[in-house]
Each structure stands twice: as structure tokens, then as C-alpha cells.
Amino acid sequence: MKVNLLKVSKEEIEAEFENLTLAEILRVYLNKDSSVTFAAWRRDHPTKKPILLLKTKGKTAKKAVEDAVKAVTKDLDKAEEDFKKMK
């Protein structure tokens, strides 16, 4: 998956994603973090790639993304484990 970083600072990241699904999943998980003051994506046109904007306070934006990715991975691993237990 390719992510194009458009803007990076200590408390702000703006990134362009290849697909909307990943931008939406990250937005949901980022908004669960109390140090995230703003997380939303926009797409100027349906033919354009989504852009996620993240702003934090008290935690670096990079750390917030890392934490969100870890949480997504943990939940997906749990879902896979539960699926394998199904008969």
C-alpha cells in the first residue's frame, strides 16, 4: 500500500491514501485516541484519492498513527483467531 505524505509536523500529518477504506479505518481508530484533536479524510472528487488530516495535542502525530495501526492489527488478529475457532 502506498501512502503519500503531503505534510508532516510534530502535531499534524496530512497523507494521501490509495483507497478510501484504509483512510476510514484509520480515522475511526485515531478518533478513539484522547490526544487526537482532529482526524478526518476528504476527497475532492470520487476519482481523486482520499486525504487524511490528523492533528494531535500531547502526543506526536506519528505516535498517534503508530498506535492506531497497532490497534487495527490487534483487532484483525483477534478476528482471524476467532474465525479459525469457528466450526
The first five atom37 places (N, CA, C, CB, O) and aatype in JSON, in Angstrom:
{
  "aatype": [12, 11, 19, 2, 10, 10, 11, 19, 15, 11, 6, 6, 9, 6, 0, 6, 13, 6, 2, 10, 16, 10, 0, 6, 9, 10, 1, 19, 18, 10, 2, 11, 3, 15, 15, 19, 16, 13, 0, 0, 17, 1, 1, 3, 8, 14, 16, 11, 11, 14, 9, 10, 10, 10, 11, 16, 11, 7, 11, 16, 0, 11, 11, 0, 19, 6, 3, 0, 19, 11, 0, 19, 16, 11, 3, 10, 3, 11, 0, 6, 6, 3, 13, 11, 11, 12, 11],
  "atom_mask": [
    [1, 1, 1, 1, 1],
    [1, 1, 1, 1, 1],
    [1, 1, 1, 1, 1],
    [1, 1, 1, 1, 1],
    [1, 1, 1, 1, 1],
    [1, 1, 1, 1, 1],
    [1, 1, 1, 1, 1],
    [1, 1, 1, 1, 1],
    [1, 1, 1, 1, 1],
    [1, 1, 1, 1, 1],
    [1, 1, 1, 1, 1],
    [1, 1, 1, 1, 1],
    [1, 1, 1, 1, 1],
    [1, 1, 1, 1, 1],
    [1, 1, 1, 1, 1],
    [1, 1, 1, 1, 1],
    [1, 1, 1, 1, 1],
    [1, 1, 1, 1, 1],
    [1, 1, 1, 1, 1],
    [1, 1, 1, 1, 1],
    [1, 1, 1, 1, 1],
    [1, 1, 1, 1, 1],
    [1, 1, 1, 1, 1],
    [1, 1, 1, 1, 1],
    [1, 1, 1, 1, 1],
    [1, 1, 1, 1, 1],
    [1, 1, 1, 1, 1],
    [1, 1, 1, 1, 1],
    [1, 1, 1, 1, 1],
    [1, 1, 1, 1, 1],
    [1, 1, 1, 1, 1],
    [1, 1, 1, 1, 1],
    [1, 1, 1, 1, 1],
    [1, 1, 1, 1, 1],
    [1, 1, 1, 1, 1],
    [1, 1, 1, 1, 1],
    [1, 1, 1, 1, 1],
    [1, 1, 1, 1, 1],
    [1, 1, 1, 1, 1],
    [1, 1, 1, 1, 1],
    [1, 1, 1, 1, 1],
    [1, 1, 1, 1, 1],
    [1, 1, 1, 1, 1],
    [1, 1, 1, 1, 1],
    [1, 1, 1, 1, 1],
    [1, 1, 1, 1, 1],
    [1, 1, 1, 1, 1],
    [1, 1, 1, 1, 1],
    [1, 1, 1, 1, 1],
    [1, 1, 1, 1, 1],
    [1, 1, 1, 1, 1],
    [1, 1, 1, 1, 1],
    [1, 1, 1, 1, 1],
    [1, 1, 1, 1, 1],
    [1, 1, 1, 1, 1],
    [1, 1, 1, 1, 1],
    [1, 1, 1, 1, 1],
    [1, 1, 1, 0, 1],
    [1, 1, 1, 1, 1],
    [1, 1, 1, 1, 1],
    [1, 1, 1, 1, 1],
    [1, 1, 1, 1, 1],
    [1, 1, 1, 1, 1],
    [1, 1, 1, 1, 1],
    [1, 1, 1, 1, 1],
    [1, 1, 1, 1, 1],
    [1, 1, 1, 1, 1],
    [1, 1, 1, 1, 1],
    [1, 1, 1, 1, 1],
    [1, 1, 1, 1, 1],
    [1, 1, 1, 1, 1],
    [1, 1, 1, 1, 1],
    [1, 1, 1, 1, 1],
    [1, 1, 1, 1, 1],
    [1, 1, 1, 1, 1],
    [1, 1, 1, 1, 1],
    [1, 1, 1, 1, 1],
    [1, 1, 1, 1, 1],
    [1, 1, 1, 1, 1],
    [1, 1, 1, 1, 1],
    [1, 1, 1, 1, 1],
    [1, 1, 1, 1, 1],
    [1, 1, 1, 1, 1],
    [1, 1, 1, 1, 1],
    [1, 1, 1, 1, 1],
    [1, 1, 1, 1, 1],
    [1, 1, 1, 1, 1]
  ],
  "atom_positions": [
    [[0.83, -1.17, 0.0], [0.0, 0.0, 0.0], [0.88, 1.24, 0.0], [-0.95, -0.01, 1.21], [1.87, 1.32, 0.73]],
    [[0.52, 2.18, -0.8], [1.29, 3.41, -0.92], [0.58, 4.55, -0.2], [1.52, 3.76, -2.4], [-0.62, 4.77, -0.37]],
    [[1.35, 5.28, 0.62], [0.85, 6.46, 1.31], [1.77, 7.62, 0.94], [0.79, 6.25, 2.87], [2.99, 7.53, 1.08]],
    [[1.17, 8.69, 0.47], [1.94, 9.87, 0.08], [1.78, 10.93, 1.18], [1.46, 10.43, -1.31], [0.69, 11.47, 1.37]],
    [[2.85, 11.21, 1.91], [2.8, 12.22, 2.96], [2.88, 13.61, 2.34], [3.94, 12.02, 3.98], [3.87, 13.96, 1.69]],
    [[1.83, 14.38, 2.54], [1.76, 15.72, 1.96], [2.29, 16.78, 2.92], [0.33, 16.04, 1.58], [2.88, 17.77, 2.5]],
    [[2.07, 16.55, 4.22], [2.5, 17.5, 5.24], [2.8, 16.72, 6.51], [1.43, 18.6, 5.49], [2.0, 15.91, 6.95]],
    [[3.95, 16.99, 7.09], [4.33, 16.31, 8.33], [4.96, 17.32, 9.27], [5.31, 15.13, 8.05], [5.92, 18.01, 8.93]],
    [[4.39, 17.4, 10.47], [4.99, 18.19, 11.54], [4.79, 17.41, 12.83], [4.36, 19.63, 11.63], [4.22, 16.31, 12.81]],
    [[5.24, 17.95, 13.93], [5.16, 17.23, 15.2], [3.73, 16.84, 15.55], [5.76, 18.07, 16.31], [3.48, 15.72, 15.98]],
    [[2.8, 17.76, 15.38], [1.42, 17.51, 15.8], [0.42, 17.46, 14.65], [1.01, 18.57, 16.76], [-0.79, 17.53, 14.87]],
    [[0.91, 17.33, 13.42], [-0.01, 17.29, 12.28], [0.56, 16.45, 11.15], [-0.3, 18.7, 11.79], [1.75, 16.52, 10.83]],
    [[-0.31, 15.65, 10.56], [0.05, 14.86, 9.38], [-1.1, 14.97, 8.38], [0.33, 13.35, 9.76], [-2.27, 14.89, 8.74]],
    [[-0.73, 15.16, 7.13], [-1.68, 15.11, 6.04], [-1.15, 14.09, 5.05], [-1.88, 16.53, 5.37], [-0.05, 14.23, 4.52]],
    [[-1.95, 13.04, 4.79], [-1.47, 11.94, 3.96], [-2.53, 11.54, 2.94], [-1.08, 10.74, 4.82], [-3.72, 11.51, 3.23]],
    [[-2.05, 11.22, 1.75], [-2.92, 10.76, 0.67], [-2.83, 9.23, 0.59], [-2.52, 11.42, -0.69], [-1.73, 8.68, 0.54]],
    [[-3.98, 8.56, 0.57], [-4.04, 7.1, 0.55], [-4.5, 6.6, -0.8], [-4.97, 6.59, 1.65], [-5.14, 7.32, -1.57]],
    [[-4.17, 5.34, -1.08], [-4.58, 4.71, -2.33], [-6.07, 4.4, -2.35], [-3.78, 3.43, -2.55], [-6.7, 4.44, -3.4]],
    [[-6.64, 4.07, -1.16], [-8.06, 3.75, -1.14], [-8.75, 4.33, 0.08], [-8.25, 2.24, -1.18], [-8.11, 4.64, 1.09]],
    [[-10.04, 4.47, -0.04], [-10.85, 5.1, 0.99], [-11.0, 4.22, 2.23], [-12.21, 5.44, 0.44], [-11.11, 4.74, 3.34]],
    [[-11.01, 2.92, 2.06], [-11.22, 2.01, 3.18], [-10.17, 2.2, 4.26], [-11.22, 0.57, 2.7], [-10.5, 2.3, 5.44]],
    [[-8.93, 2.25, 3.87], [-7.86, 2.42, 4.86], [-7.93, 3.78, 5.54], [-6.51, 2.24, 4.19], [-7.71, 3.88, 6.75]],
    [[-8.23, 4.81, 4.79], [-8.36, 6.15, 5.38], [-9.48, 6.17, 6.41], [-8.63, 7.21, 4.27], [-9.33, 6.78, 7.47]],
    [[-10.58, 5.5, 6.12], [-11.71, 5.47, 7.05], [-11.4, 4.65, 8.3], [-12.95, 4.91, 6.36], [-11.74, 5.06, 9.41]],
    [[-10.76, 3.51, 8.13], [-10.38, 2.69, 9.3], [-9.44, 3.47, 10.21], [-9.71, 1.37, 8.85], [-9.63, 3.48, 11.42]],
    [[-8.44, 4.12, 9.64], [-7.52, 4.91, 10.45], [-8.24, 6.06, 11.14], [-6.37, 5.44, 9.58], [-7.97, 6.36, 12.31]],
    [[-9.15, 6.71, 10.45], [-9.9, 7.81, 11.04], [-10.67, 7.35, 12.27], [-10.86, 8.4, 10.03], [-10.66, 8.02, 13.3]],
    [[-11.33, 6.21, 12.16], [-12.11, 5.68, 13.28], [-11.2, 5.39, 14.47], [-12.87, 4.4, 12.86], [-11.52, 5.78, 15.6]],
    [[-10.1, 4.71, 14.25], [-9.2, 4.36, 15.34], [-8.49, 5.59, 15.9], [-8.17, 3.34, 14.87], [-8.27, 5.67, 17.11]],
    [[-8.13, 6.53, 15.06], [-7.48, 7.75, 15.54], [-8.41, 8.56, 16.43], [-7.02, 8.61, 14.36], [-7.98, 9.13, 17.43]],
    [[-9.69, 8.59, 16.09], [-10.65, 9.36, 16.89], [-10.93, 8.73, 18.25], [-11.94, 9.51, 16.12], [-11.54, 9.38, 19.1]],
    [[-10.49, 7.51, 18.47], [-10.61, 6.87, 19.79], [-9.51, 7.34, 20.73], [-10.57, 5.35, 19.65], [-9.61, 7.16, 21.94]],
    [[-8.46, 7.94, 20.2], [-7.3, 8.39, 20.96], [-7.59, 9.79, 21.54], [-6.02, 8.42, 20.06], [-7.92, 10.71, 20.8]],
    [[-7.46, 9.92, 22.85], [-7.79, 11.2, 23.51], [-6.81, 12.32, 23.14], [-7.8, 11.02, 25.01], [-7.14, 13.49, 23.31]],
    [[-5.63, 11.98, 22.65], [-4.67, 13.02, 22.26], [-4.91, 13.53, 20.85], [-3.26, 12.49, 22.37], [-4.27, 14.5, 20.43]],
    [[-5.81, 12.91, 20.12], [-6.14, 13.35, 18.77], [-7.23, 14.41, 18.86], [-6.6, 12.14, 17.87], [-8.32, 14.17, 19.37]],
    [[-6.91, 15.59, 18.35], [-7.89, 16.69, 18.37], [-8.72, 16.74, 17.09], [-7.18, 18.02, 18.58], [-9.82, 17.29, 17.08]],
    [[-8.18, 16.17, 16.01], [-8.9, 16.17, 14.74], [-8.36, 15.05, 13.86], [-8.77, 17.54, 14.02], [-7.15, 14.92, 13.67]],
    [[-9.27, 14.25, 13.32], [-8.9, 13.22, 12.35], [-10.07, 13.05, 11.39], [-8.55, 11.86, 13.05], [-11.16, 12.65, 11.79]],
    [[-9.83, 13.37, 10.14], [-10.88, 13.25, 9.13], [-10.22, 13.11, 7.76], [-11.84, 14.48, 9.16], [-9.08, 13.52, 7.56]],
    [[-10.97, 12.54, 6.84], [-10.47, 12.46, 5.47], [-11.39, 13.27, 4.57], [-10.38, 10.98, 4.99], [-12.55, 13.54, 4.9]],
    [[-10.84, 13.64, 3.44], [-11.62, 14.34, 2.43], [-11.2, 13.8, 1.06], [-11.41, 15.89, 2.51], [-10.1, 13.29, 0.87]],
    [[-12.1, 13.92, 0.15], [-11.81, 13.53, -1.23], [-12.46, 14.57, -2.1], [-12.32, 12.07, -1.57], [-13.69, 14.7, -2.1]],
    [[-11.68, 15.32, -2.84], [-12.2, 16.42, -3.65], [-13.15, 15.96, -4.74], [-11.05, 17.18, -4.26], [-14.04, 16.71, -5.16]],
    [[-12.97, 14.74, -5.21], [-13.8, 14.2, -6.28], [-13.71, 12.67, -6.2], [-13.34, 14.73, -7.7], [-12.67, 12.15, -5.81]],
    [[-14.76, 11.95, -6.56], [-14.7, 10.49, -6.49], [-13.54, 9.85, -7.26], [-15.98, 9.93, -7.0], [-13.14, 8.73, -6.94]],
    [[-13.01, 10.54, -8.24], [-11.87, 10.0, -8.99], [-10.53, 10.31, -8.33], [-11.88, 10.54, -10.4], [-9.49, 9.82, -8.77]],
    [[-10.55, 11.13, -7.28], [-9.32, 11.53, -6.58], [-9.1, 10.63, -5.37], [-9.4, 13.02, -6.15], [-10.03, 10.01, -4.86]],
    [[-7.87, 10.58, -4.91], [-7.51, 9.78, -3.74], [-7.9, 10.52, -2.47], [-6.0, 9.45, -3.73], [-7.86, 11.75, -2.42]],
    [[-8.29, 9.77, -1.42], [-8.65, 10.43, -0.15], [-7.41, 10.96, 0.57], [-9.4, 9.44, 0.76], [-6.32, 10.39, 0.49]],
    [[-7.6, 12.06, 1.27], [-6.53, 12.68, 2.04], [-6.97, 12.73, 3.5], [-6.19, 14.12, 1.51], [-8.03, 13.27, 3.82]],
    [[-6.16, 12.15, 4.37], [-6.44, 12.12, 5.8], [-5.67, 13.23, 6.48], [-6.08, 10.74, 6.41], [-4.47, 13.38, 6.26]],
    [[-6.37, 14.01, 7.3], [-5.74, 15.06, 8.08], [-5.83, 14.68, 9.54], [-6.4, 16.45, 7.82], [-6.91, 14.35, 10.04]],
    [[-4.7, 14.72, 10.23], [-4.62, 14.36, 11.64], [-3.94, 15.47, 12.41], [-3.86, 13.03, 11.82], [-2.89, 15.96, 12.01]],
    [[-4.56, 15.87, 13.53], [-3.97, 16.85, 14.43], [-4.02, 16.29, 15.85], [-4.71, 18.23, 14.34], [-5.02, 15.71, 16.26]],
    [[-2.92, 16.47, 16.58], [-2.84, 15.94, 17.94], [-2.4, 17.02, 18.91], [-1.87, 14.76, 17.99], [-1.94, 18.09, 18.53]],
    [[-2.57, 16.69, 20.19], [-2.08, 17.55, 21.25], [-1.62, 16.64, 22.39], [-3.18, 18.57, 21.73], [-2.4, 15.84, 22.9]],
    [[-0.37, 16.77, 22.79], [0.17, 15.95, 23.86], [0.84, 14.67, 23.4], [0.0, 0.0, 0.0], [1.46, 13.97, 24.2]],
    [[0.73, 14.36, 22.13], [1.36, 13.18, 21.54], [1.71, 13.55, 20.11], [0.42, 11.91, 21.6], [0.96, 14.28, 19.46]],
    [[2.82, 13.06, 19.62], [3.16, 13.37, 18.24], [2.16, 12.69, 17.3], [4.61, 12.93, 17.92], [1.6, 11.64, 17.63]],
    [[1.96, 13.28, 16.16], [1.05, 12.71, 15.17], [1.55, 11.35, 14.7], [0.89, 13.67, 13.96], [0.76, 10.43, 14.47]],
    [[2.86, 11.22, 14.57], [3.44, 9.95, 14.15], [3.12, 8.85, 15.16], [4.95, 10.08, 13.97], [2.77, 7.74, 14.77]],
    [[3.25, 9.15, 16.45], [2.96, 8.18, 17.5], [1.47, 7.81, 17.49], [3.36, 8.74, 18.9], [1.12, 6.65, 17.7]],
    [[0.6, 8.77, 17.25], [-0.84, 8.5, 17.18], [-1.15, 7.54, 16.04], [-1.63, 9.82, 16.99], [-1.96, 6.63, 16.2]],
    [[-0.52, 7.73, 14.9], [-0.72, 6.83, 13.76], [-0.19, 5.44, 14.1], [-0.03, 7.38, 12.49], [-0.85, 4.44, 13.83]],
    [[1.0, 5.38, 14.69], [1.57, 4.08, 15.08], [0.64, 3.35, 16.04], [2.96, 4.28, 15.74], [0.41, 2.15, 15.88]],
    [[0.1, 4.05, 17.02], [-0.81, 3.44, 17.98], [-2.09, 2.95, 17.3], [-1.16, 4.43, 19.1], [-2.59, 1.87, 17.62]],
    [[-2.62, 3.73, 16.37], [-3.83, 3.34, 15.66], [-3.58, 2.1, 14.8], [-4.34, 4.5, 14.77], [-4.41, 1.19, 14.76]],
    [[-2.45, 2.05, 14.12], [-2.12, 0.89, 13.29], [-1.96, -0.36, 14.16], [-0.82, 1.15, 12.48], [-2.4, -1.44, 13.78]],
    [[-1.33, -0.21, 15.32], [-1.2, -1.35, 16.24], [-2.56, -1.83, 16.71], [-0.33, -0.96, 17.46], [-2.79, -3.04, 16.8]],
    [[-3.47, -0.91, 17.01], [-4.81, -1.29, 17.46], [-5.58, -2.0, 16.35], [-5.58, -0.06, 17.94], [-6.27, -2.99, 16.61]],
    [[-5.48, -1.51, 15.12], [-6.14, -2.16, 13.99], [-5.59, -3.57, 13.81], [-5.93, -1.33, 12.69], [-6.35, -4.52, 13.64]],
    [[-4.28, -3.7, 13.85], [-3.62, -5.0, 13.69], [-4.06, -5.97, 14.78], [-2.1, -4.85, 13.71], [-4.35, -7.13, 14.5]],
    [[-4.12, -5.49, 16.0], [-4.54, -6.33, 17.13], [-5.98, -6.82, 16.93], [-4.42, -5.55, 18.46], [-6.27, -8.0, 17.14]],
    [[-6.87, -5.92, 16.53], [-8.26, -6.3, 16.3], [-8.41, -7.28, 15.14], [-9.11, -5.06, 16.04], [-9.21, -8.2, 15.2]],
    [[-7.63, -7.08, 14.08], [-7.68, -8.0, 12.94], [-7.14, -9.38, 13.31], [-6.89, -7.43, 11.76], [-7.68, -10.4, 12.89]],
    [[-6.07, -9.4, 14.1], [-5.53, -10.68, 14.57], [-6.54, -11.43, 15.43], [-4.23, -10.46, 15.36], [-6.69, -12.64, 15.32]],
    [[-7.25, -10.69, 16.28], [-8.28, -11.29, 17.13], [-9.41, -11.83, 16.28], [-8.81, -10.25, 18.15], [-9.91, -12.93, 16.54]],
    [[-9.83, -11.08, 15.27], [-10.89, -11.54, 14.38], [-10.47, -12.8, 13.63], [-11.27, -10.43, 13.38], [-11.27, -13.73, 13.48]],
    [[-9.23, -12.84, 13.18], [-8.73, -14.02, 12.49], [-8.7, -15.23, 13.42], [-7.32, -13.76, 11.92], [-9.08, -16.33, 13.03]],
    [[-8.25, -15.02, 14.65], [-8.21, -16.09, 15.64], [-9.62, -16.62, 15.93], [-7.55, -15.59, 16.95], [-9.83, -17.83, 16.01]],
    [[-10.57, -15.72, 16.1], [-11.95, -16.12, 16.35], [-12.52, -16.88, 15.16], [-12.81, -14.89, 16.66], [-13.25, -17.85, 15.34]],
    [[-12.2, -16.44, 13.95], [-12.68, -17.11, 12.75], [-12.14, -18.54, 12.66], [-12.28, -16.33, 11.52], [-12.87, -19.45, 12.27]],
    [[-10.87, -18.72, 13.01], [-10.26, -20.05, 12.95], [-10.88, -20.99, 13.98], [-8.75, -19.95, 13.17], [-10.88, -22.2, 13.79]],
    [[-11.41, -20.44, 15.07], [-12.03, -21.27, 16.1], [-13.43, -21.71, 15.71], [-12.08, -20.52, 17.42], [-13.97, -22.64, 16.31]],
    [[-14.03, -21.08, 14.72], [-15.38, -21.44, 14.28], [-15.37, -22.81, 13.63], [-15.94, -20.39, 13.31], [-14.39, -23.19, 12.98]],
    [[-16.44, -23.53, 13.81], [-16.53, -24.86, 13.2], [-17.67, -24.94, 12.23], [-16.68, -25.93, 14.26], [-17.89, -25.99, 11.63]]
  ]
}
